[in-house]
Amino acid sequence: MVIDLVCKMKIDEEAASYSLNYEGRDYFFCSEGCMEEFTRRPLEYVKSDWPVPT
Ligand SMILES: [Zn+2]
């Protein structure tokens, strides 16, 4: 399972219809709307996915 970073919904990546590659990582979305929102402000969302450097 993966998380839709926009709406925080859990998604089965096998069944996900919406995905894109950003900075070498694949991201999955529940809907076209969430995917568009991600492409508008990707950094807002990927920072919650990337581990915080210690
Ligand atoms: Zn979503």
mmCIF file of the protein (N, C-alpha, C, O) and its ligand, coordinates in Angstrom:
data_MODEL
# 
_entry.id   MODEL 
# 
loop_
_entity.id 
_entity.type 
_entity.pdbx_number_of_molecules 
1 polymer     1 
2 non-polymer 1 
# 
_entity_poly.entity_id                      1 
_entity_poly.type                           'polypeptide(L)' 
_entity_poly.nstd_linkage                   no 
_entity_poly.nstd_monomer                   no 
_entity_poly.pdbx_seq_one_letter_code       MVIDLVCKMKIDEEAASYSLNYEGRDYFFCSEGCMEEFTRRPLEYVKSDWPVPT 
_entity_poly.pdbx_seq_one_letter_code_can   MVIDLVCKMKIDEEAASYSLNYEGRDYFFCSEGCMEEFTRRPLEYVKSDWPVPT 
_entity_poly.pdbx_strand_id                 A 
# 
loop_
_entity_poly_seq.entity_id 
_entity_poly_seq.num 
_entity_poly_seq.mon_id 
_entity_poly_seq.hetero 
1 1  MET n 
1 2  VAL n 
1 3  ILE n 
1 4  ASP n 
1 5  LEU n 
1 6  VAL n 
1 7  CYS n 
1 8  LYS n 
1 9  MET n 
1 10 LYS n 
1 11 ILE n 
1 12 ASP n 
1 13 GLU n 
1 14 GLU n 
1 15 ALA n 
1 16 ALA n 
1 17 SER n 
1 18 TYR n 
1 19 SER n 
1 20 LEU n 
1 21 ASN n 
1 22 TYR n 
1 23 GLU n 
1 24 GLY n 
1 25 ARG n 
1 26 ASP n 
1 27 TYR n 
1 28 PHE n 
1 29 PHE n 
1 30 CYS n 
1 31 SER n 
1 32 GLU n 
1 33 GLY n 
1 34 CYS n 
1 35 MET n 
1 36 GLU n 
1 37 GLU n 
1 38 PHE n 
1 39 THR n 
1 40 ARG n 
1 41 ARG n 
1 42 PRO n 
1 43 LEU n 
1 44 GLU n 
1 45 TYR n 
1 46 VAL n 
1 47 LYS n 
1 48 SER n 
1 49 ASP n 
1 50 TRP n 
1 51 PRO n 
1 52 VAL n 
1 53 PRO n 
1 54 THR n 
# 
loop_
_struct_asym.id 
_struct_asym.entity_id 
A 1 
B 2 
# 
loop_
_chem_comp.id 
_chem_comp.type 
_chem_comp.mon_nstd_flag 
ALA 'L-peptide linking' y 
ARG 'L-peptide linking' y 
ASN 'L-peptide linking' y 
ASP 'L-peptide linking' y 
CYS 'L-peptide linking' y 
GLU 'L-peptide linking' y 
GLY 'peptide linking'   y 
ILE 'L-peptide linking' y 
LEU 'L-peptide linking' y 
LYS 'L-peptide linking' y 
MET 'L-peptide linking' y 
PHE 'L-peptide linking' y 
PRO 'L-peptide linking' y 
SER 'L-peptide linking' y 
THR 'L-peptide linking' y 
TRP 'L-peptide linking' y 
TYR 'L-peptide linking' y 
VAL 'L-peptide linking' y 
ZN  non-polymer         . 
# 
_pdbx_entity_nonpoly.entity_id   2 
_pdbx_entity_nonpoly.name        ? 
_pdbx_entity_nonpoly.comp_id     ZN 
# 
_pdbx_nonpoly_scheme.asym_id         B 
_pdbx_nonpoly_scheme.entity_id       2 
_pdbx_nonpoly_scheme.mon_id          ZN 
_pdbx_nonpoly_scheme.ndb_seq_num     1 
_pdbx_nonpoly_scheme.pdb_seq_num     101 
_pdbx_nonpoly_scheme.auth_seq_num    101 
_pdbx_nonpoly_scheme.pdb_mon_id      ZN 
_pdbx_nonpoly_scheme.auth_mon_id     ZN 
_pdbx_nonpoly_scheme.pdb_strand_id   A 
_pdbx_nonpoly_scheme.pdb_ins_code    . 
# 
loop_
_atom_site.group_PDB 
_atom_site.id 
_atom_site.type_symbol 
_atom_site.label_atom_id 
_atom_site.label_alt_id 
_atom_site.label_comp_id 
_atom_site.label_asym_id 
_atom_site.label_entity_id 
_atom_site.label_seq_id 
_atom_site.pdbx_PDB_ins_code 
_atom_site.Cartn_x 
_atom_site.Cartn_y 
_atom_site.Cartn_z 
_atom_site.occupancy 
_atom_site.B_iso_or_equiv 
_atom_site.pdbx_formal_charge 
_atom_site.auth_seq_id 
_atom_site.auth_comp_id 
_atom_site.auth_asym_id 
_atom_site.auth_atom_id 
_atom_site.pdbx_PDB_model_num 
ATOM   1   N  N  . MET A 1 1  ? 0.841  -1.203 0.000   1.00 0.00 ? 1   MET A N  1 
ATOM   2   C  CA . MET A 1 1  ? 0.000  0.000  0.000   1.00 0.00 ? 1   MET A CA 1 
ATOM   3   C  C  . MET A 1 1  ? 0.875  1.253  0.000   1.00 0.00 ? 1   MET A C  1 
ATOM   4   O  O  . MET A 1 1  ? 1.955  1.286  0.591   1.00 0.00 ? 1   MET A O  1 
ATOM   5   N  N  . VAL A 1 2  ? 0.380  2.261  -0.671  1.00 0.00 ? 2   VAL A N  1 
ATOM   6   C  CA . VAL A 1 2  ? 1.072  3.549  -0.684  1.00 0.00 ? 2   VAL A CA 1 
ATOM   7   C  C  . VAL A 1 2  ? 0.073  4.614  -0.234  1.00 0.00 ? 2   VAL A C  1 
ATOM   8   O  O  . VAL A 1 2  ? -1.135 4.381  -0.198  1.00 0.00 ? 2   VAL A O  1 
ATOM   9   N  N  . ILE A 1 3  ? 0.594  5.760  0.102   1.00 0.00 ? 3   ILE A N  1 
ATOM   10  C  CA . ILE A 1 3  ? -0.266 6.858  0.555   1.00 0.00 ? 3   ILE A CA 1 
ATOM   11  C  C  . ILE A 1 3  ? -0.364 7.921  -0.535  1.00 0.00 ? 3   ILE A C  1 
ATOM   12  O  O  . ILE A 1 3  ? 0.637  8.341  -1.114  1.00 0.00 ? 3   ILE A O  1 
ATOM   13  N  N  . ASP A 1 4  ? -1.571 8.332  -0.790  1.00 0.00 ? 4   ASP A N  1 
ATOM   14  C  CA . ASP A 1 4  ? -1.804 9.511  -1.625  1.00 0.00 ? 4   ASP A CA 1 
ATOM   15  C  C  . ASP A 1 4  ? -1.410 10.714 -0.764  1.00 0.00 ? 4   ASP A C  1 
ATOM   16  O  O  . ASP A 1 4  ? -2.079 11.033 0.218   1.00 0.00 ? 4   ASP A O  1 
ATOM   17  N  N  . LEU A 1 5  ? -0.318 11.370 -1.145  1.00 0.00 ? 5   LEU A N  1 
ATOM   18  C  CA . LEU A 1 5  ? 0.216  12.433 -0.284  1.00 0.00 ? 5   LEU A CA 1 
ATOM   19  C  C  . LEU A 1 5  ? -0.687 13.654 -0.229  1.00 0.00 ? 5   LEU A C  1 
ATOM   20  O  O  . LEU A 1 5  ? -0.577 14.468 0.688   1.00 0.00 ? 5   LEU A O  1 
ATOM   21  N  N  . VAL A 1 6  ? -1.572 13.787 -1.194  1.00 0.00 ? 6   VAL A N  1 
ATOM   22  C  CA . VAL A 1 6  ? -2.433 14.968 -1.221  1.00 0.00 ? 6   VAL A CA 1 
ATOM   23  C  C  . VAL A 1 6  ? -3.575 14.821 -0.228  1.00 0.00 ? 6   VAL A C  1 
ATOM   24  O  O  . VAL A 1 6  ? -3.802 15.713 0.589   1.00 0.00 ? 6   VAL A O  1 
ATOM   25  N  N  . CYS A 1 7  ? -4.297 13.706 -0.287  1.00 0.00 ? 7   CYS A N  1 
ATOM   26  C  CA . CYS A 1 7  ? -5.444 13.535 0.610   1.00 0.00 ? 7   CYS A CA 1 
ATOM   27  C  C  . CYS A 1 7  ? -5.183 12.506 1.706   1.00 0.00 ? 7   CYS A C  1 
ATOM   28  O  O  . CYS A 1 7  ? -6.052 12.244 2.538   1.00 0.00 ? 7   CYS A O  1 
ATOM   29  N  N  . LYS A 1 8  ? -3.974 11.919 1.704   1.00 0.00 ? 8   LYS A N  1 
ATOM   30  C  CA . LYS A 1 8  ? -3.549 10.970 2.740   1.00 0.00 ? 8   LYS A CA 1 
ATOM   31  C  C  . LYS A 1 8  ? -4.308 9.647  2.712   1.00 0.00 ? 8   LYS A C  1 
ATOM   32  O  O  . LYS A 1 8  ? -4.306 8.899  3.690   1.00 0.00 ? 8   LYS A O  1 
ATOM   33  N  N  . MET A 1 9  ? -4.950 9.369  1.593   1.00 0.00 ? 9   MET A N  1 
ATOM   34  C  CA . MET A 1 9  ? -5.683 8.121  1.470   1.00 0.00 ? 9   MET A CA 1 
ATOM   35  C  C  . MET A 1 9  ? -4.716 6.989  1.120   1.00 0.00 ? 9   MET A C  1 
ATOM   36  O  O  . MET A 1 9  ? -3.755 7.184  0.375   1.00 0.00 ? 9   MET A O  1 
ATOM   37  N  N  . LYS A 1 10 ? -4.988 5.801  1.671   1.00 0.00 ? 10  LYS A N  1 
ATOM   38  C  CA . LYS A 1 10 ? -4.181 4.641  1.305   1.00 0.00 ? 10  LYS A CA 1 
ATOM   39  C  C  . LYS A 1 10 ? -4.655 4.093  -0.033  1.00 0.00 ? 10  LYS A C  1 
ATOM   40  O  O  . LYS A 1 10 ? -5.852 3.980  -0.293  1.00 0.00 ? 10  LYS A O  1 
ATOM   41  N  N  . ILE A 1 11 ? -3.675 3.754  -0.878  1.00 0.00 ? 11  ILE A N  1 
ATOM   42  C  CA . ILE A 1 11 ? -3.978 3.272  -2.220  1.00 0.00 ? 11  ILE A CA 1 
ATOM   43  C  C  . ILE A 1 11 ? -3.179 1.999  -2.480  1.00 0.00 ? 11  ILE A C  1 
ATOM   44  O  O  . ILE A 1 11 ? -2.009 1.891  -2.113  1.00 0.00 ? 11  ILE A O  1 
ATOM   45  N  N  . ASP A 1 12 ? -3.835 1.052  -3.114  1.00 0.00 ? 12  ASP A N  1 
ATOM   46  C  CA . ASP A 1 12 ? -3.142 -0.134 -3.599  1.00 0.00 ? 12  ASP A CA 1 
ATOM   47  C  C  . ASP A 1 12 ? -2.441 0.252  -4.901  1.00 0.00 ? 12  ASP A C  1 
ATOM   48  O  O  . ASP A 1 12 ? -3.096 0.563  -5.896  1.00 0.00 ? 12  ASP A O  1 
ATOM   49  N  N  . GLU A 1 13 ? -1.123 0.231  -4.891  1.00 0.00 ? 13  GLU A N  1 
ATOM   50  C  CA . GLU A 1 13 ? -0.397 0.704  -6.073  1.00 0.00 ? 13  GLU A CA 1 
ATOM   51  C  C  . GLU A 1 13 ? -0.673 -0.139 -7.325  1.00 0.00 ? 13  GLU A C  1 
ATOM   52  O  O  . GLU A 1 13 ? -0.516 0.337  -8.449  1.00 0.00 ? 13  GLU A O  1 
ATOM   53  N  N  . GLU A 1 14 ? -1.081 -1.382 -7.117  1.00 0.00 ? 14  GLU A N  1 
ATOM   54  C  CA . GLU A 1 14 ? -1.449 -2.235 -8.249  1.00 0.00 ? 14  GLU A CA 1 
ATOM   55  C  C  . GLU A 1 14 ? -2.698 -1.692 -8.946  1.00 0.00 ? 14  GLU A C  1 
ATOM   56  O  O  . GLU A 1 14 ? -2.858 -1.826 -10.159 1.00 0.00 ? 14  GLU A O  1 
ATOM   57  N  N  . ALA A 1 15 ? -3.567 -1.085 -8.163  1.00 0.00 ? 15  ALA A N  1 
ATOM   58  C  CA . ALA A 1 15 ? -4.850 -0.625 -8.679  1.00 0.00 ? 15  ALA A CA 1 
ATOM   59  C  C  . ALA A 1 15 ? -4.881 0.868  -8.963  1.00 0.00 ? 15  ALA A C  1 
ATOM   60  O  O  . ALA A 1 15 ? -5.853 1.382  -9.516  1.00 0.00 ? 15  ALA A O  1 
ATOM   61  N  N  . ALA A 1 16 ? -3.819 1.560  -8.585  1.00 0.00 ? 16  ALA A N  1 
ATOM   62  C  CA . ALA A 1 16 ? -3.826 3.008  -8.743  1.00 0.00 ? 16  ALA A CA 1 
ATOM   63  C  C  . ALA A 1 16 ? -3.848 3.402  -10.217 1.00 0.00 ? 16  ALA A C  1 
ATOM   64  O  O  . ALA A 1 16 ? -3.042 2.927  -11.016 1.00 0.00 ? 16  ALA A O  1 
ATOM   65  N  N  . SER A 1 17 ? -4.764 4.257  -10.547 1.00 0.00 ? 17  SER A N  1 
ATOM   66  C  CA . SER A 1 17 ? -4.883 4.710  -11.939 1.00 0.00 ? 17  SER A CA 1 
ATOM   67  C  C  . SER A 1 17 ? -4.001 5.919  -12.198 1.00 0.00 ? 17  SER A C  1 
ATOM   68  O  O  . SER A 1 17 ? -3.631 6.204  -13.337 1.00 0.00 ? 17  SER A O  1 
ATOM   69  N  N  . TYR A 1 18 ? -3.670 6.622  -11.130 1.00 0.00 ? 18  TYR A N  1 
ATOM   70  C  CA . TYR A 1 18 ? -2.944 7.868  -11.302 1.00 0.00 ? 18  TYR A CA 1 
ATOM   71  C  C  . TYR A 1 18 ? -1.612 7.799  -10.582 1.00 0.00 ? 18  TYR A C  1 
ATOM   72  O  O  . TYR A 1 18 ? -1.542 7.643  -9.362  1.00 0.00 ? 18  TYR A O  1 
ATOM   73  N  N  . SER A 1 19 ? -0.555 7.919  -11.377 1.00 0.00 ? 19  SER A N  1 
ATOM   74  C  CA . SER A 1 19 ? 0.769  7.924  -10.764 1.00 0.00 ? 19  SER A CA 1 
ATOM   75  C  C  . SER A 1 19 ? 1.682  8.785  -11.599 1.00 0.00 ? 19  SER A C  1 
ATOM   76  O  O  . SER A 1 19 ? 1.455  8.989  -12.792 1.00 0.00 ? 19  SER A O  1 
ATOM   77  N  N  . LEU A 1 20 ? 2.712  9.286  -10.962 1.00 0.00 ? 20  LEU A N  1 
ATOM   78  C  CA . LEU A 1 20 ? 3.722  10.016 -11.702 1.00 0.00 ? 20  LEU A CA 1 
ATOM   79  C  C  . LEU A 1 20 ? 5.054  9.869  -11.003 1.00 0.00 ? 20  LEU A C  1 
ATOM   80  O  O  . LEU A 1 20 ? 5.136  9.522  -9.824  1.00 0.00 ? 20  LEU A O  1 
ATOM   81  N  N  . ASN A 1 21 ? 6.101  10.147 -11.776 1.00 0.00 ? 21  ASN A N  1 
ATOM   82  C  CA . ASN A 1 21 ? 7.445  10.043 -11.249 1.00 0.00 ? 21  ASN A CA 1 
ATOM   83  C  C  . ASN A 1 21 ? 7.955  11.448 -10.988 1.00 0.00 ? 21  ASN A C  1 
ATOM   84  O  O  . ASN A 1 21 ? 7.928  12.311 -11.864 1.00 0.00 ? 21  ASN A O  1 
ATOM   85  N  N  . TYR A 1 22 ? 8.419  11.657 -9.772  1.00 0.00 ? 22  TYR A N  1 
ATOM   86  C  CA . TYR A 1 22 ? 8.957  12.969 -9.414  1.00 0.00 ? 22  TYR A CA 1 
ATOM   87  C  C  . TYR A 1 22 ? 10.276 12.753 -8.704  1.00 0.00 ? 22  TYR A C  1 
ATOM   88  O  O  . TYR A 1 22 ? 10.339 12.055 -7.692  1.00 0.00 ? 22  TYR A O  1 
ATOM   89  N  N  . GLU A 1 23 ? 11.346 13.362 -9.242  1.00 0.00 ? 23  GLU A N  1 
ATOM   90  C  CA . GLU A 1 23 ? 12.673 13.243 -8.646  1.00 0.00 ? 23  GLU A CA 1 
ATOM   91  C  C  . GLU A 1 23 ? 13.077 11.787 -8.428  1.00 0.00 ? 23  GLU A C  1 
ATOM   92  O  O  . GLU A 1 23 ? 13.700 11.443 -7.423  1.00 0.00 ? 23  GLU A O  1 
ATOM   93  N  N  . GLY A 1 24 ? 12.709 10.935 -9.394  1.00 0.00 ? 24  GLY A N  1 
ATOM   94  C  CA . GLY A 1 24 ? 13.142 9.548  -9.340  1.00 0.00 ? 24  GLY A CA 1 
ATOM   95  C  C  . GLY A 1 24 ? 12.293 8.632  -8.474  1.00 0.00 ? 24  GLY A C  1 
ATOM   96  O  O  . GLY A 1 24 ? 12.607 7.451  -8.328  1.00 0.00 ? 24  GLY A O  1 
ATOM   97  N  N  . ARG A 1 25 ? 11.226 9.162  -7.901  1.00 0.00 ? 25  ARG A N  1 
ATOM   98  C  CA . ARG A 1 25 ? 10.348 8.331  -7.083  1.00 0.00 ? 25  ARG A CA 1 
ATOM   99  C  C  . ARG A 1 25 ? 8.952  8.331  -7.678  1.00 0.00 ? 25  ARG A C  1 
ATOM   100 O  O  . ARG A 1 25 ? 8.513  9.312  -8.279  1.00 0.00 ? 25  ARG A O  1 
ATOM   101 N  N  . ASP A 1 26 ? 8.258  7.204  -7.498  1.00 0.00 ? 26  ASP A N  1 
ATOM   102 C  CA . ASP A 1 26 ? 6.897  7.101  -8.009  1.00 0.00 ? 26  ASP A CA 1 
ATOM   103 C  C  . ASP A 1 26 ? 5.901  7.502  -6.927  1.00 0.00 ? 26  ASP A C  1 
ATOM   104 O  O  . ASP A 1 26 ? 6.021  7.111  -5.766  1.00 0.00 ? 26  ASP A O  1 
ATOM   105 N  N  . TYR A 1 27 ? 4.927  8.283  -7.336  1.00 0.00 ? 27  TYR A N  1 
ATOM   106 C  CA . TYR A 1 27 ? 3.873  8.713  -6.421  1.00 0.00 ? 27  TYR A CA 1 
ATOM   107 C  C  . TYR A 1 27 ? 2.528  8.318  -7.001  1.00 0.00 ? 27  TYR A C  1 
ATOM   108 O  O  . TYR A 1 27 ? 2.310  8.382  -8.211  1.00 0.00 ? 27  TYR A O  1 
ATOM   109 N  N  . PHE A 1 28 ? 1.641  7.914  -6.124  1.00 0.00 ? 28  PHE A N  1 
ATOM   110 C  CA . PHE A 1 28 ? 0.336  7.413  -6.546  1.00 0.00 ? 28  PHE A CA 1 
ATOM   111 C  C  . PHE A 1 28 ? -0.776 8.279  -5.973  1.00 0.00 ? 28  PHE A C  1 
ATOM   112 O  O  . PHE A 1 28 ? -0.673 8.813  -4.868  1.00 0.00 ? 28  PHE A O  1 
ATOM   113 N  N  . PHE A 1 29 ? -1.845 8.401  -6.761  1.00 0.00 ? 29  PHE A N  1 
ATOM   114 C  CA . PHE A 1 29 ? -2.950 9.273  -6.359  1.00 0.00 ? 29  PHE A CA 1 
ATOM   115 C  C  . PHE A 1 29 ? -4.280 8.591  -6.598  1.00 0.00 ? 29  PHE A C  1 
ATOM   116 O  O  . PHE A 1 29 ? -4.417 7.735  -7.471  1.00 0.00 ? 29  PHE A O  1 
ATOM   117 N  N  . CYS A 1 30 ? -5.273 8.998  -5.788  1.00 0.00 ? 30  CYS A N  1 
ATOM   118 C  CA . CYS A 1 30 ? -6.593 8.384  -5.886  1.00 0.00 ? 30  CYS A CA 1 
ATOM   119 C  C  . CYS A 1 30 ? -7.377 8.941  -7.058  1.00 0.00 ? 30  CYS A C  1 
ATOM   120 O  O  . CYS A 1 30 ? -8.297 8.298  -7.564  1.00 0.00 ? 30  CYS A O  1 
ATOM   121 N  N  . SER A 1 31 ? -7.011 10.136 -7.486  1.00 0.00 ? 31  SER A N  1 
ATOM   122 C  CA . SER A 1 31 ? -7.811 10.791 -8.525  1.00 0.00 ? 31  SER A CA 1 
ATOM   123 C  C  . SER A 1 31 ? -6.944 11.749 -9.320  1.00 0.00 ? 31  SER A C  1 
ATOM   124 O  O  . SER A 1 31 ? -5.838 12.106 -8.916  1.00 0.00 ? 31  SER A O  1 
ATOM   125 N  N  . GLU A 1 32 ? -7.484 12.157 -10.472 1.00 0.00 ? 32  GLU A N  1 
ATOM   126 C  CA . GLU A 1 32 ? -6.778 13.119 -11.302 1.00 0.00 ? 32  GLU A CA 1 
ATOM   127 C  C  . GLU A 1 32 ? -6.615 14.441 -10.552 1.00 0.00 ? 32  GLU A C  1 
ATOM   128 O  O  . GLU A 1 32 ? -5.601 15.125 -10.689 1.00 0.00 ? 32  GLU A O  1 
ATOM   129 N  N  . GLY A 1 33 ? -7.626 14.788 -9.758  1.00 0.00 ? 33  GLY A N  1 
ATOM   130 C  CA . GLY A 1 33 ? -7.565 16.036 -8.994  1.00 0.00 ? 33  GLY A CA 1 
ATOM   131 C  C  . GLY A 1 33 ? -6.392 16.063 -8.037  1.00 0.00 ? 33  GLY A C  1 
ATOM   132 O  O  . GLY A 1 33 ? -5.694 17.071 -7.926  1.00 0.00 ? 33  GLY A O  1 
ATOM   133 N  N  . CYS A 1 34 ? -6.172 14.946 -7.340  1.00 0.00 ? 34  CYS A N  1 
ATOM   134 C  CA . CYS A 1 34 ? -5.050 14.874 -6.403  1.00 0.00 ? 34  CYS A CA 1 
ATOM   135 C  C  . CYS A 1 34 ? -3.723 14.937 -7.154  1.00 0.00 ? 34  CYS A C  1 
ATOM   136 O  O  . CYS A 1 34 ? -2.772 15.568 -6.693  1.00 0.00 ? 34  CYS A O  1 
ATOM   137 N  N  . MET A 1 35 ? -3.663 14.284 -8.304  1.00 0.00 ? 35  MET A N  1 
ATOM   138 C  CA . MET A 1 35 ? -2.435 14.293 -9.081  1.00 0.00 ? 35  MET A CA 1 
ATOM   139 C  C  . MET A 1 35 ? -2.126 15.717 -9.567  1.00 0.00 ? 35  MET A C  1 
ATOM   140 O  O  . MET A 1 35 ? -0.977 16.158 -9.538  1.00 0.00 ? 35  MET A O  1 
ATOM   141 N  N  . GLU A 1 36 ? -3.151 16.412 -10.007 1.00 0.00 ? 36  GLU A N  1 
ATOM   142 C  CA . GLU A 1 36 ? -2.955 17.798 -10.464 1.00 0.00 ? 36  GLU A CA 1 
ATOM   143 C  C  . GLU A 1 36 ? -2.519 18.699 -9.322  1.00 0.00 ? 36  GLU A C  1 
ATOM   144 O  O  . GLU A 1 36 ? -1.667 19.572 -9.490  1.00 0.00 ? 36  GLU A O  1 
ATOM   145 N  N  . GLU A 1 37 ? -3.107 18.479 -8.172  1.00 0.00 ? 37  GLU A N  1 
ATOM   146 C  CA . GLU A 1 37 ? -2.719 19.275 -7.000  1.00 0.00 ? 37  GLU A CA 1 
ATOM   147 C  C  . GLU A 1 37 ? -1.244 19.025 -6.658  1.00 0.00 ? 37  GLU A C  1 
ATOM   148 O  O  . GLU A 1 37 ? -0.510 19.952 -6.315  1.00 0.00 ? 37  GLU A O  1 
ATOM   149 N  N  . PHE A 1 38 ? -0.829 17.773 -6.757  1.00 0.00 ? 38  PHE A N  1 
ATOM   150 C  CA . PHE A 1 38 ? 0.568  17.442 -6.496  1.00 0.00 ? 38  PHE A CA 1 
ATOM   151 C  C  . PHE A 1 38 ? 1.488  18.148 -7.489  1.00 0.00 ? 38  PHE A C  1 
ATOM   152 O  O  . PHE A 1 38 ? 2.514  18.703 -7.096  1.00 0.00 ? 38  PHE A O  1 
ATOM   153 N  N  . THR A 1 39 ? 1.129  18.131 -8.766  1.00 0.00 ? 39  THR A N  1 
ATOM   154 C  CA . THR A 1 39 ? 2.008  18.735 -9.781  1.00 0.00 ? 39  THR A CA 1 
ATOM   155 C  C  . THR A 1 39 ? 2.076  20.250 -9.628  1.00 0.00 ? 39  THR A C  1 
ATOM   156 O  O  . THR A 1 39 ? 3.035  20.882 -10.070 1.00 0.00 ? 39  THR A O  1 
ATOM   157 N  N  . ARG A 1 40 ? 1.057  20.826 -9.003  1.00 0.00 ? 40  ARG A N  1 
ATOM   158 C  CA . ARG A 1 40 ? 1.056  22.268 -8.778  1.00 0.00 ? 40  ARG A CA 1 
ATOM   159 C  C  . ARG A 1 40 ? 2.076  22.655 -7.696  1.00 0.00 ? 40  ARG A C  1 
ATOM   160 O  O  . ARG A 1 40 ? 2.807  23.635 -7.834  1.00 0.00 ? 40  ARG A O  1 
ATOM   161 N  N  . ARG A 1 41 ? 2.103  21.864 -6.624  1.00 0.00 ? 41  ARG A N  1 
ATOM   162 C  CA . ARG A 1 41 ? 2.985  22.197 -5.505  1.00 0.00 ? 41  ARG A CA 1 
ATOM   163 C  C  . ARG A 1 41 ? 3.679  20.938 -4.993  1.00 0.00 ? 41  ARG A C  1 
ATOM   164 O  O  . ARG A 1 41 ? 3.468  20.544 -3.846  1.00 0.00 ? 41  ARG A O  1 
ATOM   165 N  N  . PRO A 1 42 ? 4.504  20.302 -5.825  1.00 0.00 ? 42  PRO A N  1 
ATOM   166 C  CA . PRO A 1 42 ? 5.095  19.009 -5.432  1.00 0.00 ? 42  PRO A CA 1 
ATOM   167 C  C  . PRO A 1 42 ? 5.910  19.085 -4.144  1.00 0.00 ? 42  PRO A C  1 
ATOM   168 O  O  . PRO A 1 42 ? 5.874  18.161 -3.331  1.00 0.00 ? 42  PRO A O  1 
ATOM   169 N  N  . LEU A 1 43 ? 6.635  20.167 -3.956  1.00 0.00 ? 43  LEU A N  1 
ATOM   170 C  CA . LEU A 1 43 ? 7.494  20.246 -2.769  1.00 0.00 ? 43  LEU A CA 1 
ATOM   171 C  C  . LEU A 1 43 ? 6.695  20.259 -1.474  1.00 0.00 ? 43  LEU A C  1 
ATOM   172 O  O  . LEU A 1 43 ? 7.157  19.763 -0.447  1.00 0.00 ? 43  LEU A O  1 
ATOM   173 N  N  . GLU A 1 44 ? 5.503  20.823 -1.527  1.00 0.00 ? 44  GLU A N  1 
ATOM   174 C  CA . GLU A 1 44 ? 4.643  20.830 -0.347  1.00 0.00 ? 44  GLU A CA 1 
ATOM   175 C  C  . GLU A 1 44 ? 4.336  19.406 0.111   1.00 0.00 ? 44  GLU A C  1 
ATOM   176 O  O  . GLU A 1 44 ? 4.171  19.140 1.301   1.00 0.00 ? 44  GLU A O  1 
ATOM   177 N  N  . TYR A 1 45 ? 4.263  18.500 -0.861  1.00 0.00 ? 45  TYR A N  1 
ATOM   178 C  CA . TYR A 1 45 ? 3.846  17.142 -0.552  1.00 0.00 ? 45  TYR A CA 1 
ATOM   179 C  C  . TYR A 1 45 ? 5.005  16.187 -0.368  1.00 0.00 ? 45  TYR A C  1 
ATOM   180 O  O  . TYR A 1 45 ? 4.963  15.334 0.519   1.00 0.00 ? 45  TYR A O  1 
ATOM   181 N  N  . VAL A 1 46 ? 6.045  16.309 -1.189  1.00 0.00 ? 46  VAL A N  1 
ATOM   182 C  CA . VAL A 1 46 ? 7.137  15.343 -1.069  1.00 0.00 ? 46  VAL A CA 1 
ATOM   183 C  C  . VAL A 1 46 ? 7.902  15.520 0.230   1.00 0.00 ? 46  VAL A C  1 
ATOM   184 O  O  . VAL A 1 46 ? 8.490  14.561 0.730   1.00 0.00 ? 46  VAL A O  1 
ATOM   185 N  N  . LYS A 1 47 ? 7.907  16.697 0.776   1.00 0.00 ? 47  LYS A N  1 
ATOM   186 C  CA . LYS A 1 47 ? 8.668  16.885 2.011   1.00 0.00 ? 47  LYS A CA 1 
ATOM   187 C  C  . LYS A 1 47 ? 8.090  16.057 3.157   1.00 0.00 ? 47  LYS A C  1 
ATOM   188 O  O  . LYS A 1 47 ? 8.803  15.705 4.097   1.00 0.00 ? 47  LYS A O  1 
ATOM   189 N  N  . SER A 1 48 ? 6.814  15.752 3.075   1.00 0.00 ? 48  SER A N  1 
ATOM   190 C  CA . SER A 1 48 ? 6.231  14.895 4.114   1.00 0.00 ? 48  SER A CA 1 
ATOM   191 C  C  . SER A 1 48 ? 6.559  13.421 3.872   1.00 0.00 ? 48  SER A C  1 
ATOM   192 O  O  . SER A 1 48 ? 6.354  12.582 4.748   1.00 0.00 ? 48  SER A O  1 
ATOM   193 N  N  . ASP A 1 49 ? 7.066  13.115 2.688   1.00 0.00 ? 49  ASP A N  1 
ATOM   194 C  CA . ASP A 1 49 ? 7.404  11.736 2.340   1.00 0.00 ? 49  ASP A CA 1 
ATOM   195 C  C  . ASP A 1 49 ? 8.887  11.477 2.563   1.00 0.00 ? 49  ASP A C  1 
ATOM   196 O  O  . ASP A 1 49 ? 9.275  10.378 2.958   1.00 0.00 ? 49  ASP A O  1 
ATOM   197 N  N  . TRP A 1 50 ? 9.704  12.472 2.315   1.00 0.00 ? 50  TRP A N  1 
ATOM   198 C  CA . TRP A 1 50 ? 11.138 12.300 2.468   1.00 0.00 ? 50  TRP A CA 1 
ATOM   199 C  C  . TRP A 1 50 ? 11.521 12.276 3.930   1.00 0.00 ? 50  TRP A C  1 
ATOM   200 O  O  . TRP A 1 50 ? 10.982 13.039 4.732   1.00 0.00 ? 50  TRP A O  1 
ATOM   201 N  N  . PRO A 1 51 ? 12.439 11.413 4.277   1.00 0.00 ? 51  PRO A N  1 
ATOM   202 C  CA . PRO A 1 51 ? 12.889 11.374 5.677   1.00 0.00 ? 51  PRO A CA 1 
ATOM   203 C  C  . PRO A 1 51 ? 13.575 12.675 6.046   1.00 0.00 ? 51  PRO A C  1 
ATOM   204 O  O  . PRO A 1 51 ? 14.288 13.267 5.236   1.00 0.00 ? 51  PRO A O  1 
ATOM   205 N  N  . VAL A 1 52 ? 13.360 13.105 7.251   1.00 0.00 ? 52  VAL A N  1 
ATOM   206 C  CA . VAL A 1 52 ? 13.992 14.325 7.731   1.00 0.00 ? 52  VAL A CA 1 
ATOM   207 C  C  . VAL A 1 52 ? 15.448 14.028 8.028   1.00 0.00 ? 52  VAL A C  1 
ATOM   208 O  O  . VAL A 1 52 ? 15.745 13.108 8.790   1.00 0.00 ? 52  VAL A O  1 
ATOM   209 N  N  . PRO A 1 53 ? 16.368 14.795 7.439   1.00 0.00 ? 53  PRO A N  1 
ATOM   210 C  CA . PRO A 1 53 ? 17.795 14.564 7.729   1.00 0.00 ? 53  PRO A CA 1 
ATOM   211 C  C  . PRO A 1 53 ? 18.102 14.848 9.186   1.00 0.00 ? 53  PRO A C  1 
ATOM   212 O  O  . PRO A 1 53 ? 17.595 15.802 9.776   1.00 0.00 ? 53  PRO A O  1 
ATOM   213 N  N  . THR A 1 54 ? 18.933 14.008 9.742   1.00 0.00 ? 54  THR A N  1 
ATOM   214 C  CA . THR A 1 54 ? 19.264 14.190 11.170  1.00 0.00 ? 54  THR A CA 1 
ATOM   215 C  C  . THR A 1 54 ? 20.704 14.678 11.332  1.00 0.00 ? 54  THR A C  1 
ATOM   216 O  O  . THR A 1 54 ? 21.163 14.887 12.455  1.00 0.00 ? 54  THR A O  1 
HETATM 217 ZN ZN . ZN  B 2 .  ? -6.356 11.668 -3.232  1.00 0.00 2 101 ZN  A ZN 1 
# 
